[in-house]
Amino acid sequence: MEQYKRLNRYKITFIFLLFFQTIFSQYSEDFYKYSKLFPESQKVRLLQETIITIKVDDGKLNIEEKNIEEDLYLNESATFNSKSSLRFSSFFEKKSIQASSYSFQEGKYTENKVEEFTEKDDLNQSFHDDTKIVNFIYPDLKKGSKSRLEYSQIIKNPRFLGAFYFADYYPIIKNKVTIIADKGIGIEFREFNTKNSNISFNIEEKRRKNIYTWVRENSEDFEYERGTPDLRTILPHIIPIINNYKIKKETKRVLGEVSDLYNWYYSLVKDVNTEDPDNELVNLVGQITKDKITDLEKVKAIYYWTQKNIKYIAFEYALGGFVPRESNDVYRKKYGDCKDNSSILYRMLEIAGVKGNLTWIGTRSIPYKYEEVPTPAVDNHMILSYKDSDGKIYYLDATGRYIKFGLPTSFIQGKEALVSYGKEFKIRKVPIIDAESNALIDTTSLKIVNNDLVGSTKFGVSGYPKIDYFNDLEQIKSEAKLKEFYNTRLRKGNNKFLIDAFIEKNKYHYDDAFLINFIEVSN
């Protein structure tokens, strides 16, 4: 009996100590669990859930997106995550935001609600749109803390349903996406990188709704490495596309085919530049092209003038992100975004009697083809195309500077282009420039003069590297800084050579290679 009583006392003591340890432990059980599972991670997302509701009301689509994010912070970097923000715009209208942090104290989490949300415009020097940033701070966020964010937004245009990702830079314990759509809404889903991702998918019919659900559990963090392709190329994700919806007995077409996307694009540009061109613009085109004989020479001259004189500043308010401004306005202001540059190029060629074609294109960071994702997610840029008498197509992007005629901008090489021919369109592929066109040629002669090693170098740069050189050189305002620049860029061997004197040739020239002749002396 005494032994039995002693055993019971041991059990009671053990249970009490375990209880005491749990109550007064510095961190939660989840913290210890996930710290062990993910020792290199700063945080783990316990829940990432998105719920999209799509319904037809009063003859139009209403789309609401709700997001829930719950995070657990595994080290001291939690403090740096205290400041957070969300972005909204005229296309993604803010509906509600709730946020809280949770501090682990005396064996349980205590909630600290975010009380203040500050809204401001998102502006920088070269890009202006109607995006509103909502800033907020999680109170008392530290190692072992949790945070929970709930926010909802109204998606104003059904073409702008975004992608949903099932991985990120941090581990995600549960990732769930639910789309609830009225039965009269035709919707499809394009999948990317989902093979072997263990994503479960389910369709359920409930009353007059179709409910689509995707769940992925225990996804490991994506490890970022400099120079890796865009996340869209690697991470598993889905892109929902609304094909159509029914209103009474009528079916309204939205997206699904490239023709649907083009028809919408064309509806936004078909009435641009309908007013007569300014006399000043007409006279300017006459001056630029007065000694040009062929159409190709005229196009080249106009293209170079636009690069040199129209500053790139993006203004993308509401549909202004898709509709080019009138060429007369662009000419008067001398600035614009990619669509505005295309607009004035189109009009100036038209004045010169040459036909150009508005062209939509995605930069190389976007991995999709038009047939794969026939939505606005497939492109983010507009240029102008010109087809000469021999059938060669030139892709004219005047948003940059020092771009040689015939050389597409580097970030659209190999990409599909959606070229407008009025009510018709064609998908064409931008060529990838040969390596030989992008050359750095260094020819150096060495000799010994009075026990000093002296070098004479002829250096030439062409293609895309030349554009980079010119952009850097534009920022240099003194001879001393210029010599420092060349010493840094053109150093050789053990770096004991210093440039003593140099001569530049074809500086800021669009067509010819940039040449630098200089003398180096060992220091």
N, C-alpha and C positions, 0 to 999 in steps of 0.2 A: 504493500500500500504506500509506504514511504517513497519507494522508487517511482511509483506512478505519479504521486504528488510532485516529486522533483521534476519529472519529465514534463508535466503540465506547466510548471513554473518556467521551465526553459522555453516552451512553446509561446507562453504569454509574453515572456521577455523578448523573444525573437520578433513576434508580431508587433509589439510595441516599438521596438527599435526600427523595424521596417517602416512602420507608420510614421515614426518620428523623422526618419530619413527622407521619406516622401514629402512630408509636410514642409520640412525646412531645407529641402534640396534647392540648390541655386538655379537649376534648370529643370525643364519638364522631361518626361519620358520620351516624347517625340524628339526633343532636341538631342538627347543621347543616341537615340535610334538613328536619326538621319545624319548626325555628325559622324557616326561610325560608317554608315553606308556611303556617304559622300564627303570624305575628309578634305577634298580640294575645293569644295563649293562654298561660295559666300552665303548662298541662301538656297532654299528648296521651295518650290511652289507646291503647296499642298493641294490646291484646287484651282483649276482654270476652267471656267464654264462660260459658254456663250449661248444665249437663247435668242433666236431670231423669230419674230412673229410677222407673217406676211398675210394680209387680208385685203379684200376689196370693199371699200366703203365709198358711197356716193360717186360711183363710177370711176374711181381711181385706186391705185395700189397704196396701201399704207404699210410701211415697214418699220418695225421697232427692234432695236438690238439692245439686249441687256448683257452685261458682263460682270462676272464675279472673279476676284483674284484674292487668294489667301496665301501669304508667304510666311515662312519661318526662317529667321536669320541665324546663321551658324557661326559668325565671328564678329569682330569689332567693326567691320565695314558697314554694319547695320546703320551706324550713325550717319554715314554718307548717303544712305537711302532715305533719310528722313524727308528730304525735299523731293516732291514728286509733282507731276503735271499731267494733264490730259489736253488733247487738242480737239476742237470742234470747228465747224465751218457752216456755210449756207447749205452744203450738201449733207452734212452730218450734224444735225441740230441737237444741242444738249437738252436733255430732259430732266435728269436727276443725277446727283452724286452723293454718296455716303462713304465715309472712310473712318477707320479706327485703327489704333495700335493696341496691342495687348501685352502688358508686362506680367512676367511670371513672378508671383510673390506668395509666400506661405503656401506653396503647393497648388496654386491655381492661377489662372490668367485673369487679370483685371483690365477692363476695357477703358481706353482713353479716346474719346471721340474727337475727330477733327471738327473744329467749330468754324474755321475761317477758310473760305475759298476765294482766291483773288483772280480776277479775269483781266487779261490784257491782249492787245493785238500782237501777232507774231510778225515782226518786221526785221529785215536786215538791209544791207546796202544795195543788194542786187536782186532781191526777190521780195515781192509784196503781194499778199493775197488776203482773203477774208478769214483766215484761220484765227481763232481765238484760243489762247492758252489759259487754262485754269490751273493755277499753282496752289499747292497746299503742303502742309508740313505734318508728318506723323509725330505726335508728342512722345517723348521719352523712348524713342526706338533705340534698342541696344542689342547686344549679343543675347540670344535666347528669346527675343521678343517675336511677336507675330504681328502681321498687319492684314487687314481685310478692306478691300475696295469694291464697292458696287456702283456702277454707273450705267445709265441708259441713254440712248440717242435715237433720234428719228432719222432714217435714211431717206432723203427727199427724192432721190432719183433711183429707180430700180436697176439702172445699169451699173450702179456703183457698189453693189455687193462685193465685199472684199474677200481675200483669201483667209482661211483658217488653218493655223499651223499647229502641229502636234509634237513640237519640240522647240527648244530655245537654248540660250546660253546657260541655263540652270536646269537642274532636274525638275521634272513635273510628275507628281505622284498620281494625280488624276486630271485628265484633260477631256472635257466633254463639250460637244457642240450639238445643239438641238435646233432644228428648223421646223416651225409649225406653220403650215401653209393651207389656205383654203383649197378645197378640192378643184375649184375651177382655175387654179393657177398651175401652168405647166412649168416645171423646174427640172433642171438637170445639174449634174455635178461632174466637174473635171478633176481627176486625181493626179497628183505629182509626187514622185518619190515615196509612195506608200507601200511598195512591195516589201514584205518581211518586216513591216512596222507594227504588226499585231494590233491593228485598229479594228475594233468591232463596229459593225454597221447594222442598223435595224430600221425597218419601216413599219409604222403602225397607223391604221385607220381608226379615227375616233370621231364619231359624229360626222361633221362635214369638214374635217381636217385630215391632212396627211402629216404625220409626224416622223421626221427623219432624225436619227440620232447616231452620232459617232462617239466612241469612247476609246481612249488610249490610256493605259496605266503604266506607271513606273518608267517613264522615258528618261534616259540619261541626258546629261547636259551636252550641248554641242560645243566643241572646243574650237574657239576662234584662233585662226592663224592668219597673219598678215599676208595679203595677196590671194586668199582663197576666193572662189567665186561667190556671187551673191547668194544669200540664204535661200532664195527661191529656187536655186539650182540644186540645193542639197536637202533642205528640210522637208519632211512629209507634210503635205497640205492639200486642201481641197478648195476649189473655186466654184461656188454655186452660180448658176446662170438662169435667170428667169426668161423663159422662152416666150410665154404669152399668158394672158389672163382673159377671162370671159366676163363680159358685162351684158346681162340679159342673154340675147342670142348672138351677140357680136363678140368675135375673138380679136383682141388687140395684140399685135405682134410687138415684142420687145427686143430680144437678142437670141442668139443660137447659131446663126450663120454669119459669115463675114459680110454678106450683103446687108444684114440688119444693122451691123455696126456702121458700115459705110453710109447707108441711107441716113442714119442719125447725124453722122459727121457732116454729110453734104448739106443737110437741112440747116446747119449752123453757119455754113460758109457761102452758100449760093447767093445771098443778097449782099455780100461784102464787096466794096469797090464799085457800087452801082452809080455813084455820083461822078461827075466829070473831074478829071485830074486838074489840080492847080496849074495855072500857067507857069509858075516858077518851076514846078516839077517837070513840066513838058520841056521848058527851055533847058533845064539841067540835063535831061536825057539827050537832047540835041547836042549839047556841048560835049558830053562824055563820048558820044558815038560818032561825032562829025567826021573823023578820019578813019572810021572802021568800015571795012568793005563787006565782010561776011557776017552772017548772023552770029557765028561762034565768037568772033572778035567783039561784037556788041555785047553779048552775054557776059563775056569775061570782064570787059570794062565796067559794066554796071555792077557785077558781082564784087569787084574790088572796091568800087566806090562805096557800096553798102557796108562792107566790112570796116572800112576806114571811118565812116561817118555816122553810122547808126549804132549807138551804144546799147549794149544788152542790159536791160532792166526788166524783170518779170513782174507784171501786174496781172494777177489772176483772181479777180473777184467774181464769184459765182460762175456763170457761164463764160465770163471773160477768160477763163482758163481754156476755153475751147473755141472761142470766136475771135478771129483776127480783127484788129482795128483797121479803120479806113486808112489807106495809104497816104492820103492828104494829111491826116493827123500825125502819122508816124514821121512824115517828112518835116512837118513844122516843129515837132518836139525833138527830133533827132535821137529818139530812143524807143525801145520796145522789147517785147519778148520774142520767142522763136516764131510765133504765129504772125506777129507784127512785121518781123524781118521778111517772112515769106510773102506777106501781103504787099509790102512796098517793092520787093523784087518782082513779084508777079505783075504789078502795075507798070513798073519801069520797063520791063521787057515788052509789055503790051504796047506802050507808047512807042517803043523802038520797032514795033512790027514783028515781035518774036513771041511765040507761044510758050509759056511755062505751065507747070502743073503743080498744084498744091499737093503735098505729100506728108502723110503721117508715118511716124516711125518710132520704134522703141530703142533706147540706148542699150548697150551691151550688158548692162546689169539686169535687164529683163530677159529671161530665158525662153519665153513663150513665142510660138508662131501664131499667125492670125487664125489659122484653122483650129489650133489647139484651144485658144482662149479668145474668141471673138467678142471681147468686151474692152472698155477703155483701159483695163489693166495691162493690155498687150503693148501699149505704146505710151510715150510721155514727151514726144517731141514733134515739131513740124518743120519741114524744110521745103525747098522748091526743087522740082526735077525739070531738066531740059533735055530733049532728045534732038540730036543734030540730024543733018540730012543723010548721014551714013548709018543712022540707027543707034549710035552710041548715046548712052544716058549719062548725064552729069548730075550729081547730087549737090545742090548748092545750099550750104548752111552758113549764113552770114552772122550768126551769133558770136563767132570767134573772130580772131584777127590772124593775119599772115597765113591764111589757108590758101594754098596754091590751087588754081583752077584745075579741076579734074581730080583733085585729091579730096575724097570725102573726109569729114571730120573723123578722128580716130575712134570715137565712141559709138559710131554707127556701122563700122566695118562688119560685113558678113550678116547684117540684119535684114529682115524683110521690111519692105517699104510698101505702104498702101498709097498708090498713086491715083489721083483724081483725074478723070477724063469726063467732066460734066456729070451726067447721071450714071456713067459707067466708071469702073475702076479696074485696076490691075495690081496684082501683088508681084513686086520685083525684088530682087536680092542685090544689095549693095556689095560691090566686090571688096575683097581683102587685098590691101596693097602689098606688092612684092617687097620682100626684105631689102632688096637692092635699092629701093626708092627711099629707104630710111637709113642714110649712111653717115657714119662718123669716120672720116679718113684723116689719119695722122701720119705725116711723113717727116721724119726727124733725121738730121745729119749732125754728128758729133765730132768735135776735134779738140785737141789740147792747145791752149794758148797761154804761154807764160805760166805753166803748171796749173792752169785753171781749165776745167772741163766746160766747154761752151757748146750749146746746141742751137741749131736753127730749125724751126718747125713750120711746116705748112699744114694748117688744120682746116678741114672743110666739113660742114654739116648740112644735111638736106632732109626733106620729108618732115615727119612728125617731130623728131628731135630739134629741128630748126625752129619750129613754132615754139617749143618750150624755151629755147635759148632767147628768142625775141621777147617773149612774155617776161622773162626774168630781167633781161637787159633794160626793158622799159622802166623798171623800178629804180635803176641806178642813176644817180644824179651827179656823181663826181668822178674825176679821173682816178683818184686813189681807190674808191670803191670798185671801179671797173677793173683795175689791175688786180685787186684782191679777188674779185670774181673769177678772173681767168686763172689766177694762180691756184685757186681751189678746184676749178673744173678741169684744168688741163695738166695738173701735176703728174709727174712720172716717177717710176722707180722708188727710191728711198725718200722721195719728197724733198731732196736737198737742192732742187732746181728752183730758181725764182725767175719769173719773166722780167726781163730788163727793158724791153721795148716791143711794141706790137703795132700792126697795121690791120685795120678792119676793111673788108671789101664786101659789098652787097648787103650791108646791114639794113634790116627791115625790108629787104626786097622779097616780093611775093614769089617770083618764078625761079630765080637763080640760087645756087647754093651759097651759103654764108661762109666766107673765107677769112681766116685770121693767120697772118704771118707774124711770128715773134721770135725773139732771141732769148734763150735761157742761159743763165750762168749758175754754176754750182755754188752754193753758199757754205 
